[in-house]
Amino acid sequence: TIPKHQLHTLQVEEYSACPAGSTWNCTLWEGFGTEIAYVQTGQFGHALNGTTLSLSRKGSGIRELLRPCMQSFMLTKEYYDICVKHDLAGVCFPNEFFGDDAKVGGKYNLPTNEQTG
């Protein structure tokens, strides 16, 4: 039997960094990439972002109201500035204001056939 656990994609990077004062068991993350690994990564068709902005009843029309607002906002310099302020430029959706600080992110953002280690 192989133990398994569902993780948020950024969780391994955050937890394995193990900054001073961490409240979790850092040794549990030491085997990542050698003894344990991501499986079924690179499946991009099921989610466009990964952050829940609102919860509403199906068919309520909220999605149709919010989507254009988010799409417009994500094209602005203010969006870029927020990403930089919170050290998220590498994982935010890049727009024209992103330069070299826009990157794919961690291994979790690679298609499965490009995963190594």
C-alpha positions in Angstrom: 0.0 0.0 0.0 1.3 3.4 -0.9 0.2 6.2 1.4 -1.3 9.2 -0.3 -2.4 12.6 0.7 -4.1 15.4 -1.3 -2.1 18.6 -1.2 -2.6 22.1 -2.5 0.0 22.7 -5.2 2.0 25.3 -3.3 1.8 23.5 0.1 5.0 21.5 -0.5 7.1 24.5 -1.4 5.8 26.4 1.6 6.1 23.6 4.1 9.4 22.2 2.9 11.1 25.6 3.2 10.5 25.3 6.9 11.2 28.8 8.1 12.3 29.4 11.7 9.3 29.2 14.0 7.4 26.7 11.9 4.6 25.0 13.7 4.7 21.8 11.6 7.0 18.8 11.6 9.7 19.8 9.0 11.2 16.4 8.8 8.0 15.1 7.2 8.8 17.2 4.1 12.5 16.2 3.7 11.8 13.3 1.4 9.9 15.2 -1.2 11.3 14.6 -4.6 13.2 11.4 -3.6 10.9 9.3 -1.4 7.6 11.1 -2.1 6.4 13.0 -5.1 3.5 14.7 -6.8 1.2 12.5 -8.9 -1.3 13.7 -11.4 0.1 17.1 -11.8 -0.2 19.1 -15.0 -3.9 18.7 -15.3 -4.8 22.2 -16.2 -8.2 21.9 -17.8 -10.3 21.7 -14.6 -9.3 25.0 -13.0 -8.7 28.5 -14.3 -7.2 30.0 -11.1 -7.6 28.0 -7.9 -8.9 30.8 -5.7 -12.6 30.8 -4.7 -13.8 34.4 -4.9 -17.4 33.7 -4.2 -19.8 30.9 -3.3 -23.3 31.1 -4.7 -26.2 28.9 -5.9 -25.8 27.4 -9.4 -27.5 29.5 -11.9 -27.5 32.6 -9.7 -25.6 34.7 -12.3 -22.8 35.7 -9.9 -20.2 34.0 -12.0 -21.3 35.9 -15.1 -21.1 39.2 -13.1 -17.7 38.5 -11.5 -15.8 37.0 -14.4 -15.5 40.2 -16.5 -14.6 42.2 -13.4 -11.7 39.8 -12.6 -10.6 39.6 -16.2 -10.4 43.4 -16.4 -8.7 43.8 -13.0 -6.1 41.2 -13.9 -4.9 43.3 -16.8 -4.1 46.3 -14.6 -0.9 47.6 -13.0 -2.7 47.5 -9.6 -3.1 43.7 -10.0 0.6 43.4 -10.7 1.5 45.6 -7.8 -0.6 43.4 -5.4 1.2 40.3 -6.7 4.6 41.9 -6.1 3.6 43.3 -2.7 2.6 39.8 -1.5 5.6 38.1 -3.2 3.3 36.2 -5.6 4.6 37.5 -8.9 5.9 34.1 -9.8 2.4 32.5 -9.5 0.1 35.3 -10.5 -1.3 35.3 -14.0 1.1 37.6 -15.9 -0.1 40.7 -17.7 1.8 43.4 -19.6 3.3 44.8 -16.4 5.1 41.5 -15.5 8.7 41.2 -16.8 11.3 38.7 -15.7 9.5 38.2 -12.4 6.7 36.3 -14.3 7.5 32.6 -14.3 5.8 29.3 -14.5 6.1 28.6 -10.8 7.1 25.3 -9.1 7.2 21.8 -10.5 3.5 21.5 -9.8 2.9 23.8 -12.7 4.6 21.6 -15.2 2.8 19.0 -17.3 3.1 15.5 -15.9 5.5 14.4 -18.7 7.9 17.2 -17.8 8.1 16.3 -14.1 11.5 15.0 -12.9 12.9 14.0 -9.5 
